[in-house]
């Protein structure tokens, strides 16, 4: 009898998947974005937490993923500048709850599609993807608006006959185009105690994933143009030649 009663209760159906890593490069650096694309039949509730999408089927057939992607996981804390946008819909779609500590930082979206068959739905979540934190920068650097990029790799900074091994790099750019580039270092030939190699300056050009910056060394002595290639939050390569008219610095760095 108990088994018969349980069998009469419909199971809670649904779909769960991880959004793909976004490969497009037109999303601005420092902006988090998830494009959730679904095929929906009747009524569902969608929860996006980090880069996982959980869909609870309220009626109709289970929803299907139709190319959902994120350039970054939705933050699990310290969420800033959140926005919900409907890009494509056949019927009713609305944000039920924005991400918050109360719902473990999940965006909850309701979709109701009473028309026959599956309908295509596309909604976009965006947020400020720059990490918070207080760090030193050039005069007038606005950390509240900073874009932060990181890279793990290897490189070399050679000043005349002295070389220094470069490891991880951090790049911070504010909305006024001021930039700080800081390398962690290892001991190189002719070098003493390892110290960070830091440059500051101004971004003077951007071409898709390539940045050009007018830079100066931390002691304000060596000046040159630095070229960086980046994608989303990652630094892929850096090259720079700088001089003060007497000494010459040649720098190269590549992501692992």
Secondary structure, DSSP 8 states (H G I E B T S, - for coil): -HHHHHHHS----EEEEE-EE-----S-TTEEEEEEEEEE-EEEEEEEETTEEEEEEEESS--EE-S-EESS---SS---S-EEEEEE-SSEEEEEE---GGGTSEEEEEEEE-SSS-EEEEEEEEEE-S-------STT--GGG-EEEEE-EEEEEEETTEEEEEEEEEEEE-TT-EEEEEEEEE--TT--S---EEEEEEEEEEETTEEEEEEEETTS--EEEEEEEEETTEEEEEEEEEESSS-EEEEEEEE-
